Amino acid sequence: QVQLVESGGGLVQAGGSLRLACAASGLTFSRYAMAWFRQAPGKEDELVAAISSGAVIYYAEFAKGRFTISRDNAKNTGSLQMNSLKPDDTAVYSCAASRGPPDSLPIRRGEYDYWGPGTQVTVSS
């Protein structure tokens, strides 16, 4: 059974940092692309960042320069370092895994096969 479990969310003041982690089990993690999506209240979910099995990376425009996605295949974990957080970053953040072609880098929600339940990130002004 595949499981993705996020951790590291919480409440932080604007300008602060959080590091989210995604622990994967039940799959050969190194073969999967991984991504972080977020959904704010009343808004559609959106891609934050994605990393292929070969560590090719994509960032949404709002994440560039502030967020860093990474993965540790030996530990079956992924992470999202978020710096200079803004109130607009408040959302539920979810990690997802995609079993696409080798080294593919999906950027659409529908291309991801497995999802974690999400972790709340709240940024106060």
C-alpha positions in Angstrom: 0.0 0.0 0.0 1.4 3.3 -1.1 1.5 6.1 1.5 2.7 9.6 1.4 2.7 11.5 4.7 3.5 15.2 5.1 4.9 16.9 8.1 6.3 20.2 9.1 3.4 22.5 8.6 2.4 25.1 11.2 1.9 28.7 12.1 4.7 31.1 11.2 5.0 34.9 10.9 5.5 36.6 7.6 9.1 36.5 6.7 9.7 33.2 8.5 10.6 29.8 7.2 9.2 26.3 7.3 10.5 23.0 6.1 7.9 20.5 4.9 8.8 16.8 4.6 7.1 14.0 2.7 7.7 10.4 3.8 6.9 7.8 1.2 6.3 4.1 1.6 5.0 1.2 -0.4 6.7 2.4 -3.7 10.1 2.5 -5.3 10.4 6.2 -4.5 13.5 6.7 -6.7 11.4 5.9 -9.8 8.8 8.5 -9.1 8.6 12.2 -9.8 7.5 14.1 -6.7 5.7 17.4 -6.3 4.2 19.8 -3.8 0.8 21.3 -4.5 -1.1 23.7 -2.3 -4.7 24.8 -1.9 -5.8 27.9 -0.2 -9.4 28.4 1.1 -11.7 29.2 -1.8 -9.0 28.7 -4.4 -8.1 26.0 -6.8 -5.0 23.9 -5.9 -1.8 24.8 -7.6 1.6 23.3 -8.2 4.3 24.7 -6.0 7.3 22.7 -7.2 8.1 19.4 -8.8 11.3 17.2 -9.0 11.8 14.4 -11.4 13.4 11.0 -10.5 16.6 12.4 -11.9 16.3 15.6 -9.9 15.2 18.0 -12.7 13.2 20.7 -10.9 10.3 23.0 -11.8 9.1 25.9 -9.7 5.9 27.9 -10.0 6.7 31.5 -10.5 5.7 32.5 -7.0 8.0 29.9 -5.5 11.2 30.9 -7.4 13.8 32.3 -5.1 11.9 31.5 -1.9 11.2 27.7 -2.0 13.5 24.8 -2.5 12.4 21.3 -3.4 14.6 18.3 -2.8 14.5 14.6 -2.4 16.5 11.9 -0.7 15.9 8.6 -2.5 17.9 6.6 0.1 15.4 7.7 2.8 12.3 7.8 0.6 11.6 11.3 1.5 11.1 14.6 -0.2 11.1 18.1 1.3 10.1 21.7 0.6 12.1 24.4 2.2 10.0 27.6 2.3 11.7 30.9 3.1 10.4 34.5 3.2 6.9 33.3 3.7 4.0 35.6 3.0 0.4 35.5 4.2 -0.6 34.5 0.6 1.3 31.3 1.1 -1.3 30.1 3.6 -2.7 26.9 2.3 -2.8 23.1 2.8 0.3 21.7 1.2 0.3 18.2 -0.2 3.0 16.0 -1.7 2.3 13.8 -4.6 4.1 11.1 -6.6 3.9 10.3 -10.3 5.0 7.1 -12.0 5.6 8.5 -15.4 8.3 7.8 -18.0 11.8 7.9 -16.5 12.9 11.3 -15.5 9.6 12.9 -16.5 8.5 16.1 -14.7 4.7 16.3 -14.6 3.3 19.7 -13.7 -0.5 18.9 -13.9 -2.4 17.5 -10.9 -3.9 14.7 -13.1 -0.5 13.3 -13.8 0.1 12.4 -10.2 -0.9 8.9 -8.9 -0.5 9.2 -5.2 -1.2 11.9 -2.7 -0.6 12.7 0.9 -3.4 14.1 3.1 -1.7 17.4 3.4 -0.3 19.7 6.1 -1.6 23.1 7.0 0.7 26.1 6.6 -0.5 29.4 8.1 1.4 32.6 7.7 0.4 35.5 9.9 1.0 39.1 8.9 
